[in-house]
């Protein structure tokens, strides 16, 4: 099992953004015919390396280029959106993808992004609460009134009740918000107290708990597979460090997110063997056989697509046949 992730970072030492965006479309269309179980895009704003600021645009393009692969946007920084406009966009994506797209809402954590949008960072939780309640009504496609406004999102979604919306975050407040609305919850860390807070909030509000994903600390979130690890680290290391250092600069002192690393060199990243890994074919097969999923980030940190393609082929041509053979 493998999935793809794209955040579209295009730093100065990486490939041009035009090449990266084209590759994201081509890689996803190719991968869905070769066993990929999902493709995910992310969102940030005001990033020097061009981190994807418009996930709804990219996910729409991916939906148009594919027919069956599940798609996801994680996260949608809900306080930065007009919730009715967002509902319209989600419904159009739902139609384009024929119900294949999941959206994970969240707050975000960078004050610069809120400043750019003119949104009060100190009120982000309250704004999210207001926006989420309105969004969940609007995406159904049913008409209703809100504060004297008549709202009716058309065309309506193809998914009954609206596209699948989840909530994400690393706090008990985030877990409770997901529970209040009966949404799936995607945590940033593996604290069991988050599951307790989520399930309690679900039941207190008349909902049965849904998916509650608590990642294991240090689990691989950015994966490549190679037959020569030394050569792969020499080739991929600088681009993986673009990703590591970019997130580290935004998350100084954050010990609550399992996918973060705070090392300073590719050598340290390799030794850490945590969130960013290059596996051998045998290691990848064993990981999948143990129930894991390869989270591939094939153009991480501006990695030139011609390099990323080689590593995708290693997964498809070497790992997947070996997994199939082992299961026979």
C-alpha positions as CSV (number, residue, x, y, z in Angstrom):
1,X,0.0,0.0,0.0
2,X,1.3,3.4,-0.8
3,X,-0.1,7.0,-1.0
4,X,1.1,10.2,-2.5
5,X,1.5,13.6,-0.8
6,X,2.1,17.0,-2.4
7,X,2.8,20.3,-0.8
8,X,4.4,21.9,-3.8
9,X,7.4,23.5,-2.1
10,X,9.7,25.0,-4.8
11,X,12.7,26.4,-3.1
12,X,15.5,28.0,-5.1
13,X,17.6,24.8,-5.1
14,X,14.7,22.8,-6.5
15,X,12.8,22.3,-9.7
16,X,10.6,25.1,-11.1
17,X,7.0,25.3,-9.8
18,X,5.7,24.7,-13.3
19,X,7.5,21.3,-13.5
20,X,6.4,20.3,-10.0
21,X,2.7,21.1,-10.6
22,X,2.8,19.2,-13.9
23,X,4.5,16.2,-12.2
24,X,1.9,16.1,-9.4
25,X,-0.9,15.6,-11.9
26,X,1.0,13.1,-14.0
27,X,2.3,11.1,-11.0
28,X,-1.2,10.9,-9.4
29,X,-2.8,9.7,-12.7
30,X,-0.1,7.2,-13.2
31,X,-0.1,5.9,-9.6
32,X,-3.9,5.3,-9.4
33,X,-3.5,2.6,-12.1
34,X,-0.6,1.0,-10.1
35,X,-2.0,0.5,-6.6
36,X,-1.9,3.9,-5.0
37,X,-4.5,4.1,-2.2
38,X,-4.7,7.9,-2.0
39,X,-3.3,11.3,-2.9
40,X,-3.2,14.2,-0.5
41,X,-2.5,17.9,-0.9
42,X,-1.7,20.4,1.9
43,X,-2.1,24.2,2.5
44,X,0.1,27.1,3.7
45,X,0.4,30.7,2.8
46,X,3.1,33.4,2.5
47,X,5.8,30.8,2.3
48,X,9.1,31.8,0.6
49,X,9.3,28.4,-1.1
50,X,5.8,28.6,-2.6
51,X,4.1,26.0,-0.4
52,X,0.7,25.3,-1.9
53,X,-1.6,28.2,-1.1
54,X,-4.6,27.0,-3.1
55,X,-5.4,23.4,-2.4
56,X,-8.9,23.5,-3.8
57,X,-7.4,24.4,-7.2
58,X,-4.9,21.6,-7.2
59,X,-7.3,18.9,-5.9
60,X,-9.8,19.9,-8.6
61,X,-7.1,19.3,-11.2
62,X,-6.2,16.0,-9.6
63,X,-9.9,15.0,-9.6
64,X,-10.2,15.8,-13.3
65,X,-7.1,13.8,-14.2
66,X,-8.1,10.6,-12.2
67,X,-11.1,8.4,-12.0
68,X,-10.9,6.2,-8.8
69,X,-8.1,7.2,-6.4
70,X,-9.3,8.7,-3.1
71,X,-8.2,12.3,-2.7
72,X,-7.8,14.5,0.3
73,X,-7.0,18.1,1.3
74,X,-5.3,18.3,4.7
75,X,-5.6,20.7,6.1
76,X,-8.1,23.4,5.0
77,X,-7.4,26.4,7.3
78,X,-11.0,27.1,8.0
79,X,-10.7,30.5,9.7
80,X,-9.2,31.9,6.6
81,X,-12.2,31.1,4.4
82,X,-15.6,32.4,3.8
83,X,-17.5,29.2,4.8
84,X,-20.3,29.5,2.2
85,X,-17.8,30.1,-0.7
86,X,-15.8,27.2,0.6
87,X,-18.9,25.0,0.6
88,X,-19.5,25.9,-3.0
89,X,-15.9,24.9,-3.9
90,X,-16.1,21.7,-1.9
91,X,-19.4,20.7,-3.7
92,X,-17.8,21.3,-7.1
93,X,-14.8,19.2,-6.1
94,X,-17.2,16.5,-4.9
95,X,-18.9,16.5,-8.3
96,X,-15.6,16.5,-10.2
97,X,-14.2,13.6,-8.1
98,X,-17.6,11.8,-7.9
99,X,-17.4,11.8,-4.2
100,X,-13.7,10.7,-3.9
101,X,-12.5,13.8,-2.0
102,X,-12.1,14.2,1.8
103,X,-11.5,17.5,3.4
104,X,-9.7,17.9,6.8
105,X,-10.3,21.2,8.5
106,X,-8.0,22.8,11.0
107,X,-6.8,26.1,12.4
108,X,-3.2,26.4,11.1
109,X,-0.6,27.8,13.4
110,X,1.3,30.6,11.6
111,X,0.5,34.2,12.7
112,X,1.8,35.5,9.3
113,X,-0.9,33.7,7.4
114,X,-3.7,35.2,9.6
115,X,-2.1,38.6,9.3
116,X,-2.1,38.4,5.5
117,X,-5.8,37.5,5.4
118,X,-6.7,40.1,8.0
119,X,-8.1,37.5,10.5
120,X,-7.6,37.8,14.2
121,X,-5.2,35.0,15.2
122,X,-6.3,35.2,18.9
123,X,-9.9,34.3,17.8
124,X,-9.0,31.5,15.5
125,X,-10.8,28.8,17.6
126,X,-14.0,30.8,17.9
127,X,-13.9,31.7,14.2
128,X,-13.4,28.0,13.3
129,X,-16.4,27.0,15.5
130,X,-18.6,29.6,13.7
131,X,-17.3,28.7,10.2
132,X,-17.6,24.9,10.8
133,X,-21.2,25.0,11.9
134,X,-22.1,27.1,8.8
135,X,-20.0,25.0,6.4
136,X,-21.5,21.7,7.5
137,X,-25.0,23.1,6.8
138,X,-24.0,24.6,3.5
139,X,-22.3,21.6,1.9
140,X,-25.5,19.6,2.1
141,X,-26.9,21.6,-0.7
142,X,-30.1,22.2,1.2
143,X,-31.5,25.8,1.5
144,X,-31.5,27.4,4.9
145,X,-31.4,30.8,6.7
146,X,-28.5,32.0,8.7
147,X,-28.5,35.4,10.5
148,X,-31.2,36.6,8.2
149,X,-29.4,35.5,5.0
150,X,-30.9,32.9,2.7
151,X,-28.2,30.4,1.8
152,X,-28.4,27.7,-0.9
153,X,-25.3,26.1,-2.4
154,X,-25.9,25.0,-5.9
155,X,-25.2,22.6,-7.5
156,X,-25.4,20.3,-4.6
157,X,-22.9,17.6,-3.9
158,X,-23.1,14.1,-5.3
159,X,-22.2,12.7,-1.9
160,X,-25.4,12.4,0.2
161,X,-25.3,15.0,3.0
162,X,-22.2,16.6,1.5
163,X,-18.6,15.7,1.0
164,X,-16.7,14.0,3.8
165,X,-15.3,16.6,6.2
166,X,-13.0,15.7,9.1
167,X,-11.1,17.8,11.7
168,X,-7.5,17.8,12.5
169,X,-5.2,19.1,15.3
170,X,-3.0,18.3,18.2
171,X,-5.1,19.7,21.1
172,X,-8.0,18.4,23.2
173,X,-9.9,21.4,21.9
174,X,-9.5,20.1,18.4
175,X,-10.5,16.6,19.4
176,X,-13.6,18.0,21.1
177,X,-14.5,20.1,18.1
178,X,-14.4,17.0,15.9
179,X,-16.5,15.1,18.5
180,X,-19.2,17.8,18.8
181,X,-20.0,17.6,15.1
182,X,-19.5,13.8,14.8
183,X,-16.6,14.2,12.4
184,X,-13.6,12.0,11.9
185,X,-10.6,13.2,13.9
186,X,-7.0,13.2,12.6
187,X,-4.6,14.0,15.4
188,X,-1.1,15.4,15.0
189,X,0.2,13.3,17.8
190,X,-0.5,10.0,19.5
191,X,-1.7,11.1,22.9
192,X,-4.4,8.7,24.1
193,X,-6.0,11.6,25.9
194,X,-7.0,13.0,22.6
195,X,-9.0,9.9,21.8
196,X,-10.7,10.1,25.1
197,X,-11.6,13.8,24.6
198,X,-12.9,13.0,21.1
199,X,-15.0,10.0,22.1
200,X,-16.5,11.8,25.1
201,X,-17.5,14.8,23.0
202,X,-19.0,12.6,20.3
203,X,-21.2,10.8,22.8
204,X,-22.1,13.9,24.7
205,X,-23.5,15.4,21.5
206,X,-25.3,12.3,20.3
207,X,-22.8,10.9,17.9
208,X,-21.1,7.6,17.6
209,X,-17.3,8.0,17.4
210,X,-15.9,7.8,13.9
211,X,-12.3,7.5,12.7
212,X,-9.8,8.7,15.2
213,X,-6.3,8.6,13.9
214,X,-3.5,9.0,16.4
215,X,-0.1,8.8,14.7
216,X,2.8,7.0,16.4
217,X,5.7,9.3,17.2
218,X,8.5,8.9,14.8
219,X,6.4,7.0,12.2
220,X,7.5,7.6,8.6
221,X,5.6,10.5,7.0
222,X,7.9,11.0,4.1
223,X,9.2,7.9,2.4
224,X,11.3,6.8,-0.5
225,X,12.4,3.3,-1.5
226,X,15.8,2.7,-3.0
227,X,18.1,-0.3,-3.8
228,X,21.2,1.7,-2.8
229,X,20.7,3.6,0.4
230,X,23.9,5.5,0.3
231,X,23.4,6.8,-3.2
232,X,19.8,7.6,-2.4
233,X,20.6,9.7,0.7
234,X,23.3,11.6,-1.3
235,X,20.7,12.4,-4.0
236,X,17.6,13.0,-1.9
237,X,19.1,14.3,1.3
238,X,19.2,18.0,0.3
239,X,15.6,18.0,-0.8
240,X,14.4,16.2,2.3
241,X,16.2,18.7,4.4
242,X,14.3,21.5,2.5
243,X,11.2,20.0,3.9
244,X,12.6,19.3,7.4
245,X,14.1,22.8,7.9
246,X,11.0,24.5,6.4
247,X,8.7,22.9,9.0
248,X,11.2,23.3,11.8
249,X,11.4,27.0,11.2
250,X,7.6,27.3,11.6
251,X,7.4,25.0,14.6
252,X,10.2,26.0,17.0
253,X,9.6,24.3,20.4
254,X,6.7,22.1,19.0
255,X,7.0,18.7,20.5
256,X,3.5,17.7,19.8
257,X,3.5,16.8,16.1
258,X,4.8,13.4,15.2
259,X,5.8,14.2,11.7
260,X,8.4,16.9,12.6
261,X,12.1,16.6,12.8
262,X,14.5,19.2,14.2
263,X,17.8,17.8,12.9
264,X,20.1,20.1,11.0
265,X,21.8,17.8,8.4
266,X,20.8,14.9,6.1
267,X,23.2,12.6,8.0
268,X,21.4,13.3,11.2
269,X,18.1,12.8,9.5
270,X,19.2,9.4,8.3
271,X,20.4,8.4,11.7
272,X,17.2,9.5,13.3
273,X,15.2,7.0,11.2
274,X,12.0,8.8,12.1
275,X,9.6,10.9,10.1
276,X,11.7,11.0,6.9
277,X,13.1,7.7,5.7
278,X,14.6,5.9,2.8
279,X,13.9,2.2,2.9
280,X,15.3,-0.7,1.1
281,X,12.9,-2.8,-1.0
282,X,13.0,-5.5,1.7
283,X,12.3,-3.0,4.4
284,X,9.4,-1.5,2.5
285,X,7.9,-4.9,1.9
286,X,8.2,-5.8,5.5
287,X,6.6,-2.4,6.5
288,X,3.6,-3.0,4.3
289,X,3.3,-6.6,5.4
290,X,3.2,-5.4,9.0
291,X,0.2,-3.2,8.2
292,X,2.0,0.0,7.3
293,X,1.4,2.3,4.4
294,X,4.2,4.0,2.4
295,X,3.6,7.7,2.6
296,X,5.5,8.8,-0.6
297,X,6.4,12.4,-1.1
298,X,7.8,12.1,-4.6
299,X,8.7,15.8,-5.2
300,X,9.6,16.7,-1.6
301,X,11.4,20.0,-1.2
302,X,11.4,20.8,-4.9
303,X,12.9,17.4,-5.9
304,X,13.2,17.4,-9.7
305,X,10.4,15.2,-11.1
306,X,12.8,13.1,-13.2
307,X,14.4,12.0,-9.9
308,X,11.1,11.4,-8.1
309,X,9.9,9.3,-11.0
310,X,12.7,6.8,-10.5
311,X,11.8,6.2,-6.9
312,X,8.2,5.8,-7.7
313,X,9.1,3.1,-10.2
314,X,11.1,1.3,-7.5
315,X,7.9,1.1,-5.4
316,X,5.7,0.0,-8.2
317,X,8.2,-2.3,-10.0
318,X,10.0,-3.8,-7.0
319,X,8.0,-3.4,-3.8
320,X,4.4,-4.1,-4.9
321,X,5.2,-7.3,-6.8
322,X,7.1,-8.5,-3.8
323,X,4.2,-7.7,-1.5
324,X,1.9,-9.5,-3.8
325,X,4.2,-12.6,-4.0
326,X,4.6,-12.7,-0.2
327,X,0.8,-12.7,0.2
328,X,0.2,-15.5,-2.3
